[in-house]
């Protein structure tokens, strides 16, 4: 497999040359970490059908919150405009901020920071929760497959939201990476 960390238009050239070299998803799958539904259209679904992605959200996530999110988004921006992980993350962030401000009963930064721990939001991707120690959120990990309709469908997901570990503190192999 190829682990793809390319961003933006570089993916168009990469997958064009990948296909020109006679490679395909069945024989040499590519797992991309920056291709969402929006990029599929630019690359061409026919050029990446069957390839895999790693994100926390896909338009096809099956939840009532996501159904409402997708419906409202398409009503405003057009039926042919897909949602994506970056869009959902921005949407979720605004509601997490709102919920944190309401818990703090204040707009003061220090008050909001102090109130952040444990704040949740039932996001389109699933319930997310702020970790007060590191200010990151729990998220469900997903692997998706790009299909011919240009959408990405979950083929694997974690059993639930994963606790954030932005400093790799829970990994023995990372113990000397910070220089401490």
Residue pairs with C-beta under 8 A, 6 or more apart in sequence:
1 28
1 29
1 30
1 31
2 28
2 29
2 30
2 31
3 30
3 31
3 33
4 11
4 14
4 30
4 31
4 32
4 33
4 34
4 35
5 32
5 33
5 34
6 14
6 32
6 34
7 34
8 34
9 42
11 32
11 34
11 35
11 39
11 42
11 43
12 42
12 43
15 30
15 43
15 44
15 47
15 48
15 51
16 47
18 30
19 47
24 50
25 48
25 49
25 50
25 51
25 52
26 50
29 50
29 51
29 52
30 48
30 51
30 52
31 51
31 52
31 53
31 54
31 143
32 51
32 52
32 53
32 54
33 53
33 54
33 55
35 43
35 48
35 51
35 53
35 146
36 53
36 55
36 84
36 85
36 86
36 152
37 58
37 59
37 82
37 83
37 84
37 150
37 151
37 152
38 82
38 84
40 48
40 82
40 146
40 150
40 151
40 152
41 82
41 150
45 146
45 147
45 148
45 149
45 150
46 148
48 146
49 146
49 147
49 148
50 145
50 146
50 147
51 145
51 146
52 143
52 144
52 145
52 146
52 155
53 143
53 144
53 145
53 146
53 152
54 141
54 142
54 143
54 144
55 85
55 142
55 144
55 152
56 85
56 88
56 89
56 125
56 139
56 140
56 141
56 142
57 66
57 83
57 84
57 85
57 88
57 89
57 123
57 124
57 125
57 142
58 85
58 142
58 144
58 151
58 152
58 153
58 154
59 66
59 70
59 82
59 83
59 84
59 151
59 152
60 144
60 151
60 152
60 153
60 154
61 124
61 125
61 126
61 142
61 154
63 124
63 125
63 126
65 122
65 123
65 124
66 124
66 125
68 124
69 83
69 88
69 91
69 124
70 83
70 124
73 81
73 83
73 87
74 81
82 150
82 151
83 124
85 125
88 123
88 124
88 125
91 123
91 124
92 121
92 123
92 124
92 125
92 128
95 121
95 123
96 119
96 121
96 128
96 130
96 137
97 112
99 119
99 120
99 121
100 112
100 115
100 116
100 119
100 130
101 107
101 112
103 115
103 119
104 111
104 112
104 114
104 115
105 111
106 112
106 115
113 135
116 130
116 132
116 135
117 130
117 131
117 132
117 133
118 129
118 130
118 132
119 129
119 130
120 127
120 128
120 129
120 130
121 127
121 128
125 139
125 140
126 139
126 140
126 161
127 138
127 161
128 137
128 138
128 139
128 161
129 137
129 138
129 161
130 136
130 137
131 137
131 138
131 163
131 164
134 164
134 165
134 166
134 167
136 164
136 166
137 164
138 161
138 162
138 163
138 164
139 161
139 162
139 164
140 157
140 158
140 160
140 161
140 162
141 157
141 158
141 162
142 154
142 156
142 157
142 158
143 154
143 155
143 156
143 157
144 152
144 153
144 154
144 155
145 152
145 153
145 155
146 152
147 153
165 171
167 178
168 174
168 177
